[in-house]
Amino acid sequence: MSTYKKLRTFDLDELLFDEEETLTVLKFIFAETHHKTIDSLPMSDSLREFAQALLVEAIDASHAIGYVHGVFRSVKNPVKGALTILKTFGKEANQNWFKYASVSDLQNAQVYNFVLDALAKFLPRLQDHVAKNELDEKPGEFLAYKVPTHGIVIQWG
């Protein structure tokens, strides 16, 4: 079952990522096939907010799911610098941005790969940034975070 989920909004002074970190986070969230598009994006506060909101959702959803048996911790870095940003973000993020992740969870922020796969539904919002379309409201999508019943669950962080 999926639930309609709107991304969190941030005031300008709450945005933590610079241009390079924003692009790294977007590359962490979206598949490698979209990395050229991400590199071509015009940097804006709206794009920085979008990347930060996606990361907040990824961390929070991963903690809402809780412990998963058979978790595999990969030593392969999905995008150079993404894990460093994930750790730094967890330390600098405001606790009230999260519904499920606690302060101690944020000290060791982790994201499941299947959560990132679900967040790929926000790809049309990324394309809005390419087209420089400004949204009237915060982006939302129907999301269903399903723990895979077979194979290995990858956890980043």
For each residue, the residues with C-beta under 8 A, 3 or more apart:
1: 144
2: 142 143 144
3: 142 143 144
4: 140 141 142 143
5: 57 140 141 142 143
6: 137 138 139 140
7: 50 53 54 56 57 122 138 139 140
8: 53 56 57 97 138
9: 49 53 138
10: 14 15 49 52 53 97
11: 14 15
12: 15 45
13:
14: 10 11 52 94
15: 10 11 12 45 48 49 52
16: 21 52 89 92 93
17: 21 22 25 48 51 52 85 89
18: 21 22
19: 22 23 43 48
20: 23 24 81
21: 16 17 18 24 25 51 81 85
22: 17 18 19 25 26 43 47 48 51 52
23: 19 20 26 27 38 39 41
24: 20 21 27 28 79 80 81 82 85
25: 17 21 22 28 29 51 52 54 55 82 85
26: 22 23 29 30 38 41 47 50 51 54 126
27: 23 24 30 32 35 38 79 82
28: 24 25 55 78 79 82 85 86 116 156
29: 25 26 51 54 55 58 116 119 120 122
30: 26 27 34 35 38 120 123 126
31: 34 120
32: 27 35
33:
34: 30 31 37 38 123 126
35: 27 30 32 38 39
36: 39 40
37: 34 40 41 126 127 130
38: 23 26 27 30 34 35 41 126
39: 23 35 36
40: 36 37 130
41: 23 26 37 38 47 126 129 130
42: 47 129 132
43: 19 22 47 48
44: 47 48 129
45: 12 15 48 49
46: 49 50 129 134 135
47: 22 26 41 42 43 44 50 51 129
48: 15 17 19 22 43 44 45 51 52
49: 9 10 15 45 46 52 53
50: 7 26 46 47 53 54 122 125 126 129 139
51: 17 21 22 25 26 29 47 48 54 55
52: 10 14 15 16 17 22 25 48 49 55 56
53: 7 8 9 10 49 50 56 57 138 139
54: 7 25 26 29 50 51 57 58 119 122
55: 25 28 29 51 52 58 59 86 89
56: 7 8 52 53 59 60 93 97 98
57: 5 7 8 53 54 60 61 119
58: 29 54 55 61 62 111 115 116 119
59: 55 56 62 63 86 89 90 93 98 101 105 106 109 110 111
60: 56 57 63 64 98 99 100 101
61: 57 58 64 65 100 112 115 118 143 145
62: 58 59 65 110 111 112 115 155
63: 59 60 66 98 100 101 102 105 110
64: 60 61 99 100 145
65: 61 62 68 112 115 145 147
66: 63
67: 71
68: 65 71 112 147 153 155
69:
70: 152 153
71: 67 68 153 154 155
72: 152 153 154 155
73: 154 155
74: 78 154 155 156
75:
76:
77: 80 81 82 83
78: 28 74 82 83 156
79: 24 27 28 82
80: 24 77
81: 20 21 24 77 84 85
82: 24 25 27 28 77 78 79 85 86 156
83: 77 78 86 87 156 157
84: 81 87 88
85: 17 21 24 25 28 81 82 88 89
86: 28 55 59 82 83 89 90 109 110 111 156 157
87: 83 84 90 91 108 109 157
88: 84 85 91 92
89: 16 17 55 59 85 86 92 93 109
90: 59 86 87 93 105 106 107 108 109
91: 87 88 106 107
92: 16 88 89
93: 16 56 59 89 90 97 98 106 109
94: 14 97
95: 98 102 103 106
96:
97: 8 10 56 93 94
98: 56 59 60 63 93 95 101 102 105 106
99: 60 64
100: 60 61 63 64 105
101: 59 60 63 98 105 106 109
102: 63 95 98 105 106
103: 95 106 107
104: 107 108
105: 59 63 90 98 100 101 102 108 109
106: 59 90 91 93 95 98 101 102 103 109
107: 90 91 103 104
108: 87 90 104 105 157
109: 59 86 87 89 90 93 101 105 106 157
110: 59 62 63 86 155 156 157
111: 58 59 62 86 115 116 155 156 157
112: 61 62 65 68 115 116 147 153 154 155 156
113: 116 117 153 154 155 156
114: 117 118 145 146 147 148 153
115: 58 61 62 65 111 112 118 119 145
116: 28 29 58 111 112 113 119 120 156
117: 113 114 120
118: 61 114 115 121 143 144 145 146
119: 29 54 57 58 115 116 122 143
120: 29 30 31 116 117 123
121: 118 141 142 143
122: 7 29 50 54 119 125 126 139 141
123: 30 34 120 126 127
124: 127 128
125: 50 122 128 129 135 139 141
126: 26 30 34 37 38 41 50 122 123 129 130
127: 37 123 124 130 131
128: 124 125 131 133 135 139
129: 41 42 44 46 47 50 125 126 132 133
130: 37 40 41 126 127
131: 127 128
132: 42 129
133: 128 129
134: 46
135: 46 125 128 138 139
136:
137: 6 140
138: 6 7 8 9 53 135
139: 6 7 50 53 122 125 128 135
140: 4 5 6 7 137
141: 4 5 121 122 125
142: 2 3 4 5 121
143: 2 3 4 5 61 118 119 121
144: 1 2 3 118
145: 61 64 65 114 115 118
146: 114 118
147: 65 68 112 114 153
148: 114 151 153
149:
150:
151: 148
152: 70 72
153: 68 70 71 72 112 113 114 147 148
154: 71 72 73 74 112 113
155: 62 68 71 72 73 74 110 111 112 113
156: 28 74 78 82 83 86 110 111 112 113 116
157: 83 86 87 108 109 110 111
